[in-house]
């Protein structure tokens, strides 16, 4: 898959904006509300643990790949 780095950077910046606090500060990790919704939808396993990583379900893996292709594929 050929990816458009500019689209990826724009999406990452948008995700960082969702964690905005104290005028210009953002969190490095994914927002807890977002991970909670992904868990409720069955796309990831329980994100509440000490690990800094999360596990995608089979459905979540398929949805993640489809979203990556839709949002970030470079024009042909």
C-alpha positions in Angstrom: 0.0 0.0 0.0 1.4 3.4 -1.0 0.7 5.9 1.8 0.4 9.7 1.6 2.6 10.9 4.5 0.9 14.4 4.4 -2.5 12.8 5.1 -1.1 10.7 7.9 0.5 13.8 9.5 -2.7 15.8 9.2 -4.7 13.0 10.8 -2.1 12.7 13.6 -2.3 16.4 14.2 -6.1 16.3 14.3 -5.9 13.4 16.9 -3.5 15.5 19.0 -5.9 18.4 18.9 -8.6 16.2 20.5 -6.4 16.1 23.6 -5.7 19.8 23.8 -5.5 21.3 27.3 -3.8 24.3 28.9 -3.9 26.4 25.7 -1.2 24.5 23.6 -0.5 21.2 25.5 -1.5 17.8 24.1 -1.2 14.3 25.4 1.1 11.8 23.7 -1.3 8.9 24.1 -4.8 8.3 22.7 -7.7 9.9 24.5 -9.3 7.5 27.0 -12.8 8.3 25.7 -11.7 7.3 22.2 -10.2 4.0 23.4 -13.3 3.4 25.5 -15.6 3.8 22.4 -13.4 1.5 20.3 -13.6 -1.1 23.1 -17.4 -0.7 23.3 -17.6 -1.2 19.5 -15.5 -4.4 19.9 -12.6 -3.1 17.8 -9.9 -3.4 20.6 -9.5 -5.5 23.6 -9.8 -3.9 27.1 -7.5 -0.9 27.0 -7.4 -0.4 30.8 -4.1 -2.0 31.8 -0.5 -0.9 32.6 0.7 -1.6 29.0 1.3 1.2 26.6 -0.1 -0.9 23.8 -3.5 -2.1 22.8 -4.7 -5.2 20.9 -7.0 -5.0 17.9 -9.8 -7.6 17.6 -10.1 -9.4 14.2 -12.9 -6.9 13.3 -10.8 -4.0 14.6 -7.8 -5.1 12.4 -10.0 -5.2 9.3 -11.6 -1.8 10.2 -8.2 -0.3 10.9 -6.8 -1.4 7.6 -9.9 -0.2 5.7 -9.6 3.2 7.4 -5.9 3.5 6.7 -6.5 2.8 3.0 -9.5 5.2 2.8 -7.8 8.1 4.7 -4.2 7.8 3.8 -3.7 6.1 0.4 -1.7 8.2 -2.0 -3.4 9.1 -5.2 -2.7 6.7 -8.1 
